[in-house]
């Protein structure tokens, strides 16, 4: 198991589903992590990562975030593998969230403390 944490930006809409019995909510979204600049001043490649959160944690994310919002995430990196429509196998990782923090205000007129008030871009 590998632990991972990052400041990132949601790069997809949040998708929330429930198990067939309705007891477990599953929230999925993708993040983009800006890796900064290399020594020569060029941009390092952005890291894109699929995220998944369950139950209350996922419910709160779905209610409070939207595409483009900044978020701090932490969790366990888990192997992910799927087959495309072309029949190609794609391997990667998925972050199973164990925690998150708000960076931007909550969506649509909900009040919250904004860390960027203290650390402007």
N, C-alpha and C positions, 0 to 999 in steps of 0.2 A: 504494500500500500504506500502511495506517495502522497504527501500533503502538498497543497498548492494554495497560494494566496496572491491576489493581484488587485490593483486598481484598474478598472476597465469601463467600457461603455457598452450598453446593450445595443447589438447591431441587428436584432430581429424583433418582431413582435413577440409578446409572451403568449405561449400556448398552454392552456390548462385543461386537463382531462381528469376523469375519475375512473377508478376501477369499476368493473361490472357491478359489484355490490354497493358501490358508492361510498365505501368506507375510507378510501385512500385517494387523496388528490395528488396529481402528478403535474408539476409545472416545469416547462422546458423553455429555454431561450438560449441565444448565442451571445457571446461577448467578444469584444475586440480589445486586445491589450497592446497599447503603444509601448514598444520596447526602447524608445529613446533614440539617441544618436550614437553612431560609431565614432571611434577616435578621429576618423578623417572627416567627420561632420555630416556624413550621409545618414539618412534614416535607416534604422534597423528594421527588418521586416516585422509587420504587425502579426501578433499571434491571435488566431481565431479559435474559440473553444466552445463546445456545446456544454450547457449546464442543465442540471436537473435538481429540483427541490421537491420535497414531499410534505404533505399535510399543512400544518400551520405556517411553517416557514415559506412554503410555496404560495399559500394563500395570501400572505402578507406581501410577497414580492409582486404577485399578480395585481393586487389592489394599489400598490404604491409606486410602481415603476412602469415606464413605457419605453419604446424604442428610442435610442439616443441618450437616455439617462446614464449618468455615471454611477457606478456601484463598486464597493469593495467586496470581494468574494473570498471565501476560504472553504476548502473541502478536500475530498479525497479524489485523486485522479484514478479513474477506472478505465480499463481497456474497452474500446467500442469498435465493433465491426459490423458492416452491413453490405448488402449487394445492391448495386445500382440497377436501373432499368436495362442497362446495356449488359448486365451480367458480370460486371467487374466488382471484385471485393475491395472495399475501402476499409482501411484500418486507421484508428486514431484513438483519441482519449475523450472522455466525458467527465466533467467535474460534478461530483455528487456533493452538493453544498452542505456544510455543517455550520456555516455562519455567513452573515453579510452585514454591511453597514450602508447607510444612506450617505451619499456624497452630495447630490443635488437635492433640492426640495422635493417633497412628495408631489405626485402629479396632480394637476388641476386644482389649484387654490387651496390645497391642504397645507397647513403650516408645519414647519419643522426647522431645526437648526441646520444651517448650511455651512459645511466646513469651508467652502470656498470664500465665505465672508472673512475667514481668518487667514487663508492661504490663496490669494487671487492667482489666476492663471497668468 
